[in-house]
Each structure stands twice: as C-alpha cells, then as structure tokens.
C-alpha cells in the first residue's frame, strides 16, 4: 500500500514536468512557423556552408508530381548575391488526405541533393551540411525553450 501511495504521489510531479515541457515546446515552436521544414533546413544548410547568415532575398518551392520537390533560395552576402537549391525525394507511394491537402508533406524532410552557387555537394559534403544545419536548429530550439521556461 505504501508503494501505491508513493507511485500516486510521484505521478502529479511527473505530469507537471511533462506539461511544462509540452508547453515550452508549443510556445517556442519554429523561429518562423510559416516556413516549411524543408525550406528552413535548406536555408540553415546554406548558412552553415557560407559560415555566416546571409540576407534572404526570396524562395520558392516547386513540386512536380512524384519527382523531387525543389526548394530554391536567393540570398546576398558581403561577397555578392547567391543561389541555392535543395531537392527532396518523394517519400510516400499513395496520396492521403494529408498529402492531398498539403502536397509538400509527401516529400522527405532531408534533401537528396544540394547545389550552392553552382557547386553540387557530394554525398559526404551533403551529409555534413545536413548535420551542421540540424545542430544549429537543435541549439536554437534549446535556447528558445530555456528562454520560455525562464519567463514562466
């Protein structure tokens, strides 16, 4: 019986922590919730490859049926203007209600290729670019979560 009381008394504490974490995640969200994850990843890959945050001048996402979805971004740095393109393979075999409502959801969230200012990143270069971008996103998320939890 003592074990049951201890377990029950620990449950509200764990539930409170879980609720706080869920709230922090919900409040922090993405830095720009309007951007698709593929666009955000492509921009973060560009930033990682350049070594500095460029000034974004525009972007577009092109979807062509079951072919790769292509994200194109234009940017400027102190060295001039640039372009990048990230291709994401089609990931789902069948159309679902979700992919019919939002076709980009049918595509992978990790690129199969990237071109930066005319240079095609090779397999290992692409893997490092994705890894750097994901690390950047992880650090930004943790920073936003910490700020949110401090403010409560």
KACORHU-V441074 format. One record per residue. N is the residue number from 1. SS is DSSP state (@ for helix, = for strand, . for the rest). NEAR is the number of other C-alpha atoms within 10 Angstrom. D_CENTER is the distance of its C-alpha to the mean C-alpha in Angstrom with 1 decimal. Layout:
N,SS,NEAR,D_CENTER / N,SS,NEAR,D_CENTER
This chain:
1,.,6,47.5 / 2,@,7,46.3 / 3,@,8,43.3 / 4,@,9,42.4 / 5,@,10,42.7 / 6,@,10,40.6 / 7,@,11,37.8 / 8,@,11,38.0 / 9,@,11,38.0 / 10,@,11,34.9 / 11,@,12,33.0 / 12,@,11,32.7 / 13,@,11,31.5 / 14,@,11,28.6 / 15,@,11,27.9 / 16,@,11,27.8 / 17,@,12,25.3 / 18,@,12,23.1 / 19,@,12,23.4 / 20,@,14,22.6 / 21,@,15,19.4 / 22,@,12,18.3 / 23,@,14,19.4 / 24,@,19,17.5 / 25,@,17,14.2 / 26,@,12,15.2 / 27,@,13,16.3 / 28,@,20,13.5 / 29,.,12,10.7 / 30,.,17,8.0 / 31,.,12,9.7 / 32,.,9,10.2 / 33,.,10,10.1 / 34,.,8,11.7 / 35,.,11,9.0 / 36,.,14,7.6 / 37,@,16,4.1 / 38,@,23,6.4 / 39,@,20,7.8 / 40,@,19,5.3 / 41,@,23,4.9 / 42,@,24,8.6 / 43,@,25,9.5 / 44,@,21,8.4 / 45,@,25,10.3 / 46,@,28,13.1 / 47,@,18,13.4 / 48,@,20,13.7 / 49,@,18,16.2 / 50,@,12,18.2 / 51,.,9,18.3 / 52,.,10,18.1 / 53,.,15,16.1 / 54,.,18,17.6 / 55,=,13,18.7 / 56,=,15,16.7 / 57,=,12,19.4 / 58,=,10,17.8 / 59,=,15,15.5 / 60,=,12,16.2 / 61,=,16,15.0 / 62,=,12,17.9 / 63,.,17,18.4 / 64,.,10,21.7 / 65,.,10,22.6 / 66,.,13,21.9 / 67,.,13,21.2 / 68,.,20,17.8 / 69,=,23,15.6 / 70,=,21,15.5 / 71,=,23,13.2 / 72,=,21,15.5 / 73,=,21,15.2 / 74,=,18,18.3 / 75,=,18,18.7 / 76,=,14,21.5 / 77,=,13,22.4 / 78,.,7,25.9 / 79,.,6,26.6 / 80,=,8,26.1 / 81,=,14,23.9 / 82,=,17,21.4 / 83,=,18,19.4 / 84,=,21,16.6 / 85,=,24,15.8 / 86,=,26,13.2 / 87,=,24,14.5 / 88,=,22,13.1 / 89,.,18,15.9 / 90,=,19,17.2 / 91,.,14,16.7 / 92,.,13,19.1 / 93,.,8,22.8 / 94,.,7,23.9 / 95,.,11,23.0 / 96,.,13,22.4 / 97,@,8,22.6 / 98,@,11,18.8 / 99,@,14,18.4 / 100,@,11,21.6 / 101,@,10,20.3 / 102,.,10,16.9 / 103,@,16,17.3 / 104,@,20,13.7 / 105,@,18,13.2 / 106,@,23,15.7 / 107,=,21,13.5 / 108,.,17,11.6 / 109,.,18,7.9 / 110,.,16,9.1 / 111,.,22,11.5 / 112,.,14,15.2 / 113,=,19,16.2 / 114,=,27,15.6 / 115,=,17,18.3 / 116,=,18,18.5 / 117,.,13,21.7 / 118,.,11,23.5 / 119,=,9,22.7 / 120,=,15,21.2 / 121,.,15,19.3 / 122,.,12,21.1 / 123,@,12,19.8 / 124,@,9,19.9 / 125,@,14,18.6 / 126,@,19,15.6 / 127,@,16,15.1 / 128,@,16,15.5 / 129,@,22,13.1 / 130,@,22,10.2 / 131,@,14,11.6 / 132,@,17,11.9 / 133,@,22,8.4 / 134,@,16,7.3 / 135,@,14,10.5 / 136,@,16,9.8 / 137,@,17,6.8 / 138,@,12,9.2 / 139,@,12,12.1 / 140,@,15,10.9 / 141,@,17,10.3 / 142,@,14,13.7 / 143,@,12,15.3 / 144,@,19,14.6 / 145,@,20,15.8 / 146,@,13,18.9 / 147,@,13,19.6 / 148,@,17,19.5 / 149,@,15,21.8 / 150,@,8,24.1 / 151,.,7,24.6 / 152,.,7,25.8
